[in-house]
């Protein structure tokens, strides 16, 4: 990919040139990243001809930071604004209540939606947008996640995390002067979301080698650029400098664009995200506080890297296939284990997902053989993975948490997430490989012994 370029603070998106065979979407959105952009918001919206009747979606925290200013600017520019202020004493959740409040604020003549906030507010707006057929725009207020340019909305249905197909904003405005005022914890979350891409890339490569999974080199290049952009700016991110925050949001936007390009999250989310989702769902079921998504992803990445060390150090040449076959679960045993791990209601919904059943023994043997025959190539292709010590050093420099205990995840929940995070969705990972090799519990316990 070429270096990031701008024209009058507008990010210039290049056409994706790739012969991978996947269908690539063309990003039809205007992305602005720079200083003093908020005052130009009415102009940016008008250029996209979204209409003049808008519902502004924000919460009571962001309203004081940017929401009030946005409403005043739009009204002064002639827009008919209805404010959907999601007031909460606790952190806002992207659940049925929040979605319903937005829908009830809309009128039959509402022409578009505008979210002012970061992850949760953007996801609420994008899902209501696709459900109602109304376009939406976004004012991002923190470099805390990569979902600004996504086409997937992670929401809560009851206490289950669900990923819903959704739309992307026609206009995204990231004013660095506003973003740099966000708490460091939100920047740490954004950095954690980016560092997790190491794992997503590695698992995608495994899926390509073992299962001939479609793989997009152009999206991988975007991810590499996003990670490099952020890792090279740790000092500025921690200090909250404009350059550091700009590098972080640029990296997050680049990563998020891969979801828009290929229509799914394979390039940006794998087992490290599954573990974070698991922690959130189980904490919600227990009515306990849970860590922010990006922070959880960052911490989980460290554990998955340790697990990858077990995988890459393993000798797979002398496996006892008969012993592996004898320890295979029946479908009923797996279903019961997943429902106990996730709770019966959530577990049942996960198991009912398409293609989320046990693979056949014949398919398991095929995958084992492919791994055995391709370990040299796997080692070669995964040399980009940082060592655990390198990631620890990054987190030390940033001031980011490194262990599950630091973010309130107790030992039993951590172990369970490593054993059952692979069951959150049907997506091949190093943990699926370990399960099929009959080595999952052994490797998980080794990782936890060393933490």
C-alpha positions as a Markdown table, in Angstrom:
| # | Residue | x | y | z |
|---|---|---|---|---|
| 1 | Unk | 0.0 | 0.0 | 0.0 |
| 2 | Unk | 1.1 | 3.6 | -0.6 |
| 3 | Unk | 1.7 | 5.9 | 2.3 |
| 4 | Unk | -1.3 | 7.7 | 3.8 |
| 5 | Unk | -2.1 | 10.8 | 1.8 |
| 6 | Unk | -4.6 | 13.6 | 2.3 |
| 7 | Unk | -6.2 | 16.4 | 0.4 |
| 8 | Unk | -7.5 | 19.2 | 2.6 |
| 9 | Unk | -7.7 | 16.8 | 5.6 |
| 10 | Unk | -9.6 | 14.2 | 3.5 |
| 11 | Unk | -8.0 | 10.8 | 3.5 |
| 12 | Unk | -7.5 | 9.6 | 0.0 |
| 13 | Unk | -8.6 | 6.0 | -0.4 |
| 14 | Unk | -6.9 | 4.1 | -3.1 |
| 15 | Unk | -8.6 | 1.4 | -5.3 |
| 16 | Unk | -7.7 | -2.0 | -3.9 |
| 17 | Unk | -5.8 | -3.9 | -6.6 |
| 18 | Unk | -5.8 | -7.6 | -5.8 |
| 19 | Unk | -6.2 | -10.9 | -7.6 |
| 20 | Unk | -7.0 | -13.0 | -4.6 |
| 21 | Unk | -10.4 | -14.0 | -5.9 |
| 22 | Unk | -12.4 | -12.3 | -3.2 |
| 23 | Unk | -14.9 | -9.7 | -4.0 |
| 24 | Unk | -13.6 | -6.3 | -2.9 |
| 25 | Unk | -15.9 | -3.4 | -2.0 |
| 26 | Unk | -15.1 | 0.1 | -3.0 |
| 27 | Unk | -15.0 | 2.4 | 0.1 |
| 28 | Unk | -17.6 | 5.1 | -0.8 |
| 29 | Unk | -17.0 | 7.3 | 2.3 |
| 30 | Unk | -15.4 | 10.6 | 3.1 |
| 31 | Unk | -12.9 | 10.3 | 5.9 |
| 32 | Unk | -11.4 | 13.5 | 7.5 |
| 33 | Unk | -8.6 | 13.4 | 10.0 |
| 34 | Unk | -7.0 | 16.6 | 11.2 |
| 35 | Unk | -7.2 | 19.6 | 13.5 |
| 36 | Unk | -10.1 | 22.0 | 13.9 |
| 37 | Unk | -12.5 | 19.9 | 11.8 |
| 38 | Unk | -15.6 | 20.1 | 13.9 |
| 39 | Unk | -16.5 | 23.6 | 12.6 |
| 40 | Unk | -16.5 | 22.3 | 9.1 |
| 41 | Unk | -18.9 | 19.4 | 9.8 |
| 42 | Unk | -21.9 | 21.1 | 8.2 |
| 43 | Unk | -19.9 | 21.6 | 5.0 |
| 44 | Unk | -18.8 | 17.9 | 5.0 |
| 45 | Unk | -22.3 | 16.7 | 5.5 |
| 46 | Unk | -23.7 | 19.0 | 2.8 |
| 47 | Unk | -21.2 | 17.7 | 0.3 |
| 48 | Unk | -22.7 | 14.2 | 0.6 |
| 49 | Unk | -26.3 | 15.5 | 0.3 |
| 50 | Unk | -27.6 | 13.5 | 3.2 |
| 51 | Unk | -30.5 | 15.8 | 3.8 |
| 52 | Unk | -31.3 | 18.4 | 6.5 |
| 53 | Unk | -33.3 | 16.5 | 9.0 |
| 54 | Unk | -31.0 | 14.6 | 11.3 |
| 55 | Unk | -31.0 | 12.6 | 14.6 |
| 56 | Unk | -27.8 | 13.2 | 16.6 |
| 57 | Unk | -26.9 | 10.2 | 18.7 |
| 58 | Unk | -24.6 | 10.7 | 21.7 |
| 59 | Unk | -24.4 | 10.1 | 25.4 |
| 60 | Unk | -24.2 | 12.3 | 28.5 |
| 61 | Unk | -20.4 | 12.1 | 28.7 |
| 62 | Unk | -19.6 | 12.8 | 25.0 |
| 63 | Unk | -22.3 | 15.5 | 24.9 |
| 64 | Unk | -20.2 | 17.7 | 27.1 |
| 65 | Unk | -17.1 | 17.0 | 25.1 |
| 66 | Unk | -18.4 | 17.4 | 21.5 |
| 67 | Unk | -22.1 | 16.6 | 21.3 |
| 68 | Unk | -23.4 | 20.0 | 22.4 |
| 69 | Unk | -21.1 | 21.8 | 19.9 |
| 70 | Unk | -22.2 | 19.5 | 17.1 |
| 71 | Unk | -25.9 | 20.2 | 17.7 |
| 72 | Unk | -25.2 | 24.0 | 17.9 |
| 73 | Unk | -23.2 | 24.0 | 14.7 |
| 74 | Unk | -25.8 | 22.0 | 12.8 |
| 75 | Unk | -28.7 | 24.1 | 13.9 |
| 76 | Unk | -26.8 | 27.3 | 13.1 |
| 77 | Unk | -26.2 | 25.9 | 9.6 |
| 78 | Unk | -29.9 | 25.3 | 9.0 |
| 79 | Unk | -30.2 | 21.6 | 10.0 |
| 80 | Unk | -33.3 | 20.4 | 11.8 |
| 81 | Unk | -31.8 | 18.5 | 14.7 |
| 82 | Unk | -33.4 | 16.0 | 17.0 |
| 83 | Unk | -31.1 | 15.0 | 19.8 |
| 84 | Unk | -31.1 | 11.4 | 21.1 |
| 85 | Unk | -29.1 | 11.7 | 24.3 |
| 86 | Unk | -28.5 | 8.3 | 25.8 |
| 87 | Unk | -28.1 | 9.2 | 29.5 |
| 88 | Unk | -26.6 | 6.5 | 31.7 |
| 89 | Unk | -25.0 | 6.4 | 35.2 |
| 90 | Unk | -23.0 | 3.4 | 34.1 |
| 91 | Unk | -21.1 | 2.9 | 30.7 |
| 92 | Unk | -23.5 | 2.8 | 27.8 |
| 93 | Unk | -24.3 | -0.7 | 26.4 |
| 94 | Unk | -25.2 | -1.3 | 22.7 |
| 95 | Unk | -28.3 | -3.2 | 23.7 |
| 96 | Unk | -32.1 | -3.3 | 22.9 |
| 97 | Unk | -32.7 | -0.4 | 25.2 |
| 98 | Unk | -30.3 | 1.9 | 23.4 |
| 99 | Unk | -31.4 | 0.8 | 20.0 |
| 100 | Unk | -35.0 | 1.4 | 21.0 |
| 101 | Unk | -34.3 | 4.9 | 22.2 |
| 102 | Unk | -32.8 | 5.9 | 18.9 |
| 103 | Unk | -35.7 | 4.5 | 16.9 |
| 104 | Unk | -38.2 | 6.3 | 19.1 |
| 105 | Unk | -36.4 | 9.6 | 18.6 |
| 106 | Unk | -36.6 | 9.2 | 14.8 |
| 107 | Unk | -39.5 | 10.7 | 12.9 |
| 108 | Unk | -41.0 | 9.6 | 9.6 |
| 109 | Unk | -39.2 | 12.5 | 7.9 |
| 110 | Unk | -35.8 | 11.8 | 9.5 |
| 111 | Unk | -33.3 | 11.8 | 6.6 |
| 112 | Unk | -30.0 | 10.7 | 8.3 |
| 113 | Unk | -28.3 | 9.8 | 11.6 |
| 114 | Unk | -25.2 | 11.3 | 13.1 |
| 115 | Unk | -23.3 | 9.6 | 15.9 |
| 116 | Unk | -21.0 | 11.6 | 18.1 |
| 117 | Unk | -18.8 | 9.3 | 20.1 |
| 118 | Unk | -16.6 | 6.2 | 19.7 |
| 119 | Unk | -17.3 | 2.5 | 19.6 |
| 120 | Unk | -20.7 | 1.9 | 21.2 |
| 121 | Unk | -22.4 | 5.0 | 19.8 |
| 122 | Unk | -21.1 | 4.3 | 16.3 |
| 123 | Unk | -22.3 | 0.7 | 16.5 |
| 124 | Unk | -25.7 | 1.7 | 17.6 |
| 125 | Unk | -26.0 | 4.2 | 14.8 |
| 126 | Unk | -24.7 | 1.9 | 12.1 |
| 127 | Unk | -27.2 | -0.8 | 13.0 |
| 128 | Unk | -30.2 | 1.5 | 13.2 |
| 129 | Unk | -29.0 | 3.0 | 9.9 |
| 130 | Unk | -29.1 | -0.3 | 8.1 |
| 131 | Unk | -32.4 | -1.4 | 9.7 |
| 132 | Unk | -34.2 | 1.9 | 8.7 |
| 133 | Unk | -32.5 | 2.5 | 5.4 |
| 134 | Unk | -31.2 | 5.9 | 6.5 |
| 135 | Unk | -27.6 | 6.9 | 5.9 |
| 136 | Unk | -25.4 | 7.9 | 8.8 |
| 137 | Unk | -22.4 | 10.0 | 9.5 |
| 138 | Unk | -20.0 | 9.9 | 12.4 |
| 139 | Unk | -17.9 | 12.3 | 14.5 |
| 140 | Unk | -15.3 | 10.1 | 16.2 |
| 141 | Unk | -14.2 | 11.4 | 19.6 |
| 142 | Unk | -11.6 | 8.8 | 20.7 |
| 143 | Unk | -9.0 | 6.6 | 19.0 |
| 144 | Unk | -10.3 | 3.6 | 21.0 |
| 145 | Unk | -11.3 | 1.0 | 18.3 |
| 146 | Unk | -11.1 | 0.1 | 14.7 |
| 147 | Unk | -14.9 | 0.0 | 14.0 |
| 148 | Unk | -15.4 | 3.4 | 12.7 |
| 149 | Unk | -15.1 | 2.1 | 9.1 |
| 150 | Unk | -16.5 | -1.4 | 9.8 |
| 151 | Unk | -19.6 | -3.0 | 8.3 |
| 152 | Unk | -20.2 | -5.2 | 11.4 |
| 153 | Unk | -22.0 | -4.0 | 14.6 |
| 154 | Unk | -21.1 | -5.9 | 17.8 |
| 155 | Unk | -24.2 | -5.5 | 19.9 |
| 156 | Unk | -25.7 | -7.1 | 23.0 |
| 157 | Unk | -28.9 | -9.2 | 22.8 |
| 158 | Unk | -29.8 | -10.0 | 26.3 |
| 159 | Unk | -26.4 | -10.9 | 27.7 |
| 160 | Unk | -25.1 | -12.4 | 24.4 |
| 161 | Unk | -22.6 | -10.6 | 22.2 |
| 162 | Unk | -23.9 | -10.7 | 18.6 |
| 163 | Unk | -22.2 | -9.4 | 15.5 |
| 164 | Unk | -24.8 | -7.9 | 13.1 |
| 165 | Unk | -24.3 | -6.9 | 9.5 |
| 166 | Unk | -24.5 | -3.1 | 9.3 |
| 167 | Unk | -23.5 | -0.1 | 7.3 |
| 168 | Unk | -20.5 | 2.3 | 7.3 |
| 169 | Unk | -20.7 | 6.1 | 7.7 |
| 170 | Unk | -21.0 | 8.2 | 4.6 |
| 171 | Unk | -18.8 | 10.8 | 6.4 |
| 172 | Unk | -16.3 | 10.2 | 9.2 |
| 173 | Unk | -14.8 | 13.2 | 11.0 |
| 174 | Unk | -11.9 | 12.7 | 13.4 |
| 175 | Unk | -10.9 | 16.0 | 15.0 |
| 176 | Unk | -7.5 | 15.3 | 16.6 |
| 177 | Unk | -8.0 | 18.2 | 19.0 |
| 178 | Unk | -11.0 | 16.4 | 20.5 |
| 179 | Unk | -9.6 | 12.9 | 20.3 |
| 180 | Unk | -6.5 | 13.9 | 22.3 |
| 181 | Unk | -8.7 | 14.9 | 25.2 |
| 182 | Unk | -9.9 | 11.3 | 25.6 |
| 183 | Unk | -8.6 | 9.4 | 28.7 |
| 184 | Unk | -5.4 | 7.4 | 28.2 |
| 185 | Unk | -7.4 | 4.3 | 28.9 |
| 186 | Unk | -9.3 | 4.8 | 25.7 |
| 187 | Unk | -6.0 | 5.1 | 23.7 |
| 188 | Unk | -4.7 | 2.0 | 25.4 |
| 189 | Unk | -7.9 | 0.2 | 24.2 |
| 190 | Unk | -7.3 | 1.5 | 20.7 |
| 191 | Unk | -3.7 | 0.3 | 20.8 |
| 192 | Unk | -4.8 | -3.1 | 22.1 |
| 193 | Unk | -7.3 | -3.5 | 19.2 |
| 194 | Unk | -4.4 | -2.9 | 16.8 |
| 195 | Unk | -1.9 | -5.2 | 18.4 |
| 196 | Unk | -4.5 | -8.0 | 18.2 |
| 197 | Unk | -4.1 | -7.9 | 14.4 |
| 198 | Unk | -0.9 | -9.9 | 14.8 |
| 199 | Unk | -3.0 | -12.8 | 15.9 |
| 200 | Unk | -5.8 | -12.3 | 13.3 |
| 201 | Unk | -3.2 | -12.4 | 10.6 |
| 202 | Unk | -1.5 | -15.5 | 11.9 |
| 203 | Unk | -4.8 | -17.4 | 12.3 |
| 204 | Unk | -5.8 | -16.3 | 8.8 |
| 205 | Unk | -2.6 | -17.7 | 7.4 |
| 206 | Unk | -3.2 | -21.0 | 9.3 |
| 207 | Unk | -6.7 | -21.1 | 7.8 |
| 208 | Unk | -5.3 | -20.6 | 4.3 |
| 209 | Unk | -2.7 | -23.3 | 4.7 |
| 210 | Unk | -4.9 | -25.9 | 6.4 |
| 211 | Unk | -8.3 | -25.3 | 4.9 |
| 212 | Unk | -7.5 | -23.4 | 1.7 |
| 213 | Unk | -9.4 | -20.4 | 3.2 |
| 214 | Unk | -9.7 | -17.4 | 0.8 |
| 215 | Unk | -7.0 | -14.9 | 1.8 |
| 216 | Unk | -6.5 | -11.3 | 0.7 |
| 217 | Unk | -2.9 | -10.1 | 0.5 |
| 218 | Unk | -4.1 | -6.5 | -0.1 |
| 219 | Unk | -6.0 | -6.5 | 3.2 |
| 220 | Unk | -3.0 | -8.0 | 5.0 |
| 221 | Unk | -0.9 | -5.2 | 3.7 |
| 222 | Unk | -3.4 | -2.7 | 5.1 |
| 223 | Unk | -3.2 | -4.5 | 8.5 |
| 224 | Unk | 0.6 | -4.5 | 8.4 |
| 225 | Unk | 0.6 | -0.8 | 7.7 |
| 226 | Unk | -1.9 | -0.1 | 10.5 |
| 227 | Unk | 0.1 | -2.1 | 13.1 |
| 228 | Unk | 3.4 | -0.4 | 12.0 |
| 229 | Unk | 1.7 | 3.0 | 12.2 |
| 230 | Unk | 0.8 | 2.5 | 15.8 |
| 231 | Unk | 3.7 | 0.6 | 17.1 |
| 232 | Unk | 6.0 | 3.3 | 15.9 |
| 233 | Unk | 4.1 | 6.0 | 17.8 |
| 234 | Unk | 3.8 | 4.5 | 21.4 |
| 235 | Unk | 5.6 | 7.5 | 23.0 |
| 236 | Unk | 3.3 | 10.0 | 21.3 |
| 237 | Unk | 0.2 | 8.0 | 22.1 |
| 238 | Unk | 1.0 | 7.8 | 25.8 |
| 239 | Unk | 1.9 | 11.5 | 25.9 |
| 240 | Unk | -1.4 | 12.3 | 24.1 |
| 241 | Unk | 0.4 | 14.4 | 21.4 |
| 242 | Unk | -1.5 | 15.3 | 18.3 |
| 243 | Unk | 1.0 | 13.3 | 16.2 |
| 244 | Unk | 0.7 | 10.3 | 18.4 |
| 245 | Unk | -3.1 | 10.3 | 18.4 |
| 246 | Unk | -3.2 | 10.9 | 14.6 |
| 247 | Unk | -1.0 | 7.9 | 14.0 |
| 248 | Unk | -3.2 | 5.8 | 16.3 |
| 249 | Unk | -6.5 | 6.8 | 14.6 |
| 250 | Unk | -5.0 | 6.4 | 11.2 |
| 251 | Unk | -3.9 | 2.8 | 12.1 |
| 252 | Unk | -7.4 | 2.0 | 13.4 |
| 253 | Unk | -9.1 | 3.4 | 10.3 |
| 254 | Unk | -6.8 | 1.4 | 8.0 |
| 255 | Unk | -7.5 | -1.8 | 9.9 |
| 256 | Unk | -11.2 | -1.1 | 9.9 |
| 257 | Unk | -11.2 | -0.5 | 6.1 |
| 258 | Unk | -10.3 | -4.2 | 5.6 |
| 259 | Unk | -13.8 | -5.1 | 6.9 |
| 260 | Unk | -15.3 | -2.7 | 4.5 |
| 261 | Unk | -13.2 | -4.1 | 1.6 |
| 262 | Unk | -14.0 | -7.8 | 2.0 |
| 263 | Unk | -17.2 | -7.6 | 4.1 |
| 264 | Unk | -16.1 | -9.6 | 7.1 |
| 265 | Unk | -13.7 | -9.3 | 10.1 |
| 266 | Unk | -11.3 | -12.1 | 9.3 |
| 267 | Unk | -8.4 | -9.7 | 8.8 |
| 268 | Unk | -8.9 | -8.0 | 12.1 |
| 269 | Unk | -10.4 | -10.4 | 14.6 |
| 270 | Unk | -9.7 | -14.0 | 15.7 |
| 271 | Unk | -9.1 | -15.7 | 19.0 |
| 272 | Unk | -7.9 | -12.6 | 20.8 |
| 273 | Unk | -11.3 | -11.0 | 20.1 |
| 274 | Unk | -13.2 | -14.1 | 21.0 |
| 275 | Unk | -11.6 | -14.2 | 24.4 |
| 276 | Unk | -12.5 | -10.5 | 24.9 |
| 277 | Unk | -16.1 | -11.2 | 23.9 |
| 278 | Unk | -16.2 | -14.2 | 26.2 |
| 279 | Unk | -15.0 | -12.1 | 29.2 |
| 280 | Unk | -17.6 | -9.5 | 28.5 |
| 281 | Unk | -20.5 | -11.9 | 28.1 |
| 282 | Unk | -19.6 | -13.9 | 31.3 |
| 283 | Unk | -19.1 | -10.7 | 33.3 |
| 284 | Unk | -22.5 | -9.4 | 32.1 |
| 285 | Unk | -24.1 | -12.7 | 33.1 |
| 286 | Unk | -22.6 | -12.3 | 36.6 |
| 287 | Unk | -23.7 | -8.6 | 36.6 |
| 288 | Unk | -20.0 | -7.6 | 37.1 |
| 289 | Unk | -18.0 | -4.8 | 35.5 |
| 290 | Unk | -16.1 | -5.9 | 32.4 |
| 291 | Unk | -13.0 | -4.4 | 30.7 |
| 292 | Unk | -13.3 | -2.3 | 27.6 |
| 293 | Unk | -13.2 | -4.3 | 24.4 |
| 294 | Unk | -9.8 | -3.0 | 23.1 |
| 295 | Unk | -8.1 | -3.3 | 26.4 |
| 296 | Unk | -9.4 | -6.9 | 26.7 |
| 297 | Unk | -8.1 | -7.7 | 23.2 |
| 298 | Unk | -4.7 | -6.3 | 24.1 |
| 299 | Unk | -4.4 | -8.4 | 27.2 |
| 300 | Unk | -5.7 | -11.5 | 25.4 |
| 301 | Unk | -3.2 | -11.0 | 22.6 |
| 302 | Unk | -0.4 | -11.7 | 25.1 |
| 303 | Unk | -1.9 | -15.0 | 26.1 |
| 304 | Unk | -2.5 | -16.1 | 22.5 |
| 305 | Unk | 1.2 | -15.2 | 21.7 |
| 306 | Unk | 2.3 | -17.5 | 24.5 |
| 307 | Unk | 0.0 | -20.2 | 23.1 |
| 308 | Unk | 1.5 | -19.7 | 19.7 |
| 309 | Unk | 4.9 | -20.4 | 21.3 |
| 310 | Unk | 3.6 | -23.8 | 22.4 |
| 311 | Unk | 2.4 | -24.5 | 18.9 |
| 312 | Unk | 5.5 | -23.4 | 17.1 |
| 313 | Unk | 7.8 | -25.4 | 19.5 |
| 314 | Unk | 5.7 | -28.6 | 19.3 |
| 315 | Unk | 6.9 | -31.8 | 17.6 |
| 316 | Unk | 4.0 | -33.0 | 15.6 |
| 317 | Unk | 5.8 | -35.9 | 13.9 |
| 318 | Unk | 5.0 | -38.6 | 16.4 |
| 319 | Unk | 1.3 | -38.0 | 17.2 |
| 320 | Unk | -0.8 | -41.0 | 18.4 |
| 321 | Unk | -3.8 | -40.7 | 16.1 |
| 322 | Unk | -5.6 | -43.5 | 17.9 |
| 323 | Unk | -5.3 | -41.7 | 21.2 |
| 324 | Unk | -6.5 | -38.5 | 19.7 |
| 325 | Unk | -9.5 | -40.4 | 18.2 |
| 326 | Unk | -10.3 | -41.9 | 21.6 |
| 327 | Unk | -10.5 | -38.6 | 23.3 |
| 328 | Unk | -12.8 | -37.0 | 20.7 |
| 329 | Unk | -16.0 | -35.7 | 22.1 |
| 330 | Unk | -19.4 | -36.7 | 20.8 |
| 331 | Unk | -21.6 | -33.9 | 19.5 |
| 332 | Unk | -23.6 | -34.1 | 22.7 |
| 333 | Unk | -20.5 | -33.8 | 24.9 |
| 334 | Unk | -19.3 | -30.8 | 23.1 |
| 335 | Unk | -22.7 | -29.1 | 23.2 |
| 336 | Unk | -23.0 | -29.7 | 27.0 |
| 337 | Unk | -19.5 | -28.3 | 27.5 |
| 338 | Unk | -20.1 | -25.2 | 25.4 |
| 339 | Unk | -23.4 | -24.5 | 27.1 |
| 340 | Unk | -21.8 | -24.8 | 30.5 |
| 341 | Unk | -18.9 | -22.5 | 29.5 |
| 342 | Unk | -21.1 | -19.8 | 28.0 |
| 343 | Unk | -24.3 | -20.3 | 29.9 |
| 344 | Unk | -27.1 | -22.4 | 28.5 |
| 345 | Unk | -29.0 | -19.7 | 26.6 |
| 346 | Unk | -25.9 | -18.1 | 25.0 |
| 347 | Unk | -24.3 | -21.5 | 24.4 |
| 348 | Unk | -27.3 | -22.8 | 22.6 |
| 349 | Unk | -27.4 | -19.8 | 20.3 |
| 350 | Unk | -23.7 | -20.2 | 19.5 |
| 351 | Unk | -24.1 | -23.9 | 18.7 |
| 352 | Unk | -27.0 | -23.1 | 16.4 |
| 353 | Unk | -24.8 | -21.0 | 14.2 |
| 354 | Unk | -24.2 | -22.3 | 10.7 |
| 355 | Unk | -21.4 | -24.8 | 10.4 |
| 356 | Unk | -20.6 | -24.7 | 14.1 |
| 357 | Unk | -20.7 | -28.4 | 14.7 |
| 358 | Unk | -17.9 | -31.0 | 15.2 |
| 359 | Unk | -15.9 | -31.8 | 12.1 |
| 360 | Unk | -15.7 | -35.5 | 11.1 |
| 361 | Unk | -12.8 | -37.7 | 12.2 |
| 362 | Unk | -11.8 | -37.9 | 8.5 |
| 363 | Unk | -11.6 | -34.2 | 8.3 |
| 364 | Unk | -9.7 | -34.0 | 11.6 |
| 365 | Unk | -7.1 | -36.4 | 10.3 |
| 366 | Unk | -6.8 | -34.4 | 7.1 |
| 367 | Unk | -6.1 | -31.2 | 9.0 |
| 368 | Unk | -3.6 | -33.0 | 11.3 |
| 369 | Unk | -1.7 | -34.3 | 8.2 |
| 370 | Unk | -1.6 | -30.9 | 6.6 |
| 371 | Unk | -0.2 | -29.4 | 9.8 |
| 372 | Unk | 2.5 | -32.1 | 10.0 |
| 373 | Unk | 3.5 | -31.6 | 6.4 |
| 374 | Unk | 3.6 | -27.8 | 6.5 |
| 375 | Unk | 5.2 | -26.9 | 9.8 |
| 376 | Unk | 8.3 | -25.6 | 8.1 |
| 377 | Unk | 6.2 | -23.3 | 5.9 |
| 378 | Unk | 4.1 | -22.2 | 8.9 |
| 379 | Unk | 7.2 | -21.3 | 10.8 |
| 380 | Unk | 8.5 | -19.3 | 7.8 |
| 381 | Unk | 5.2 | -17.4 | 7.3 |
| 382 | Unk | 4.7 | -16.6 | 11.0 |
| 383 | Unk | 8.1 | -14.9 | 11.6 |
| 384 | Unk | 6.3 | -11.6 | 11.7 |
| 385 | Unk | 4.8 | -12.5 | 15.1 |
| 386 | Unk | 6.5 | -10.5 | 17.9 |
| 387 | Unk | 7.9 | -12.3 | 20.9 |
| 388 | Unk | 6.0 | -12.1 | 24.2 |
| 389 | Unk | 8.9 | -10.0 | 25.6 |
| 390 | Unk | 8.5 | -7.5 | 22.7 |
| 391 | Unk | 4.8 | -7.1 | 23.4 |
| 392 | Unk | 5.5 | -6.7 | 27.1 |
| 393 | Unk | 8.0 | -4.0 | 26.3 |
| 394 | Unk | 5.4 | -2.2 | 24.2 |
| 395 | Unk | 2.8 | -2.4 | 27.0 |
| 396 | Unk | 5.4 | -1.2 | 29.5 |
| 397 | Unk | 6.1 | 1.9 | 27.4 |
| 398 | Unk | 2.4 | 2.6 | 26.9 |
| 399 | Unk | 1.4 | 1.9 | 30.5 |
| 400 | Unk | -1.1 | -0.7 | 29.4 |
| 401 | Unk | -2.2 | -3.7 | 31.5 |
| 402 | Unk | -0.7 | -7.0 | 30.6 |
| 403 | Unk | -2.4 | -9.7 | 32.7 |
| 404 | Unk | -6.0 | -10.8 | 33.0 |
| 405 | Unk | -5.9 | -10.1 | 36.7 |
| 406 | Unk | -5.1 | -6.5 | 36.1 |
| 407 | Unk | -8.4 | -6.0 | 34.2 |
| 408 | Unk | -10.5 | -8.0 | 36.6 |
| 409 | Unk | -10.5 | -11.4 | 34.9 |
| 410 | Unk | -10.0 | -14.2 | 37.4 |
| 411 | Unk | -8.1 | -17.4 | 36.7 |
| 412 | Unk | -11.1 | -19.7 | 36.0 |
| 413 | Unk | -12.6 | -17.2 | 33.6 |
| 414 | Unk | -9.2 | -16.9 | 31.8 |
| 415 | Unk | -8.7 | -20.6 | 31.5 |
| 416 | Unk | -12.3 | -21.1 | 30.3 |
| 417 | Unk | -11.9 | -18.4 | 27.6 |
| 418 | Unk | -8.8 | -20.1 | 26.3 |
| 419 | Unk | -10.5 | -23.5 | 26.1 |
| 420 | Unk | -13.9 | -22.3 | 24.7 |
| 421 | Unk | -13.1 | -19.0 | 22.9 |
| 422 | Unk | -12.7 | -21.0 | 19.7 |
| 423 | Unk | -16.4 | -21.9 | 19.9 |
| 424 | Unk | -17.6 | -18.3 | 19.8 |
| 425 | Unk | -17.7 | -18.4 | 16.0 |
| 426 | Unk | -16.7 | -20.8 | 13.2 |
| 427 | Unk | -13.3 | -19.4 | 12.4 |
| 428 | Unk | -10.1 | -21.5 | 12.3 |
| 429 | Unk | -7.4 | -20.5 | 14.7 |
| 430 | Unk | -4.3 | -22.0 | 16.4 |
| 431 | Unk | -6.7 | -23.0 | 19.2 |
| 432 | Unk | -8.8 | -25.0 | 16.8 |
| 433 | Unk | -5.6 | -26.6 | 15.6 |
| 434 | Unk | -4.6 | -27.5 | 19.1 |
| 435 | Unk | -8.0 | -29.0 | 19.9 |
| 436 | Unk | -7.8 | -31.2 | 16.8 |
| 437 | Unk | -4.3 | -32.2 | 17.7 |
| 438 | Unk | -5.5 | -33.3 | 21.1 |
| 439 | Unk | -3.2 | -30.8 | 22.8 |
| 440 | Unk | -5.5 | -27.9 | 23.7 |
| 441 | Unk | -5.7 | -28.4 | 27.5 |
| 442 | Unk | -2.1 | -29.3 | 27.8 |
| 443 | Unk | -0.9 | -26.1 | 26.0 |
| 444 | Unk | -3.4 | -23.9 | 27.8 |
| 445 | Unk | -2.2 | -25.1 | 31.2 |
| 446 | Unk | 1.4 | -24.6 | 30.2 |
| 447 | Unk | 0.7 | -21.0 | 29.2 |
| 448 | Unk | -1.1 | -20.4 | 32.5 |
| 449 | Unk | 1.7 | -21.9 | 34.6 |
| 450 | Unk | 4.2 | -19.5 | 33.1 |
| 451 | Unk | 2.1 | -16.3 | 33.4 |
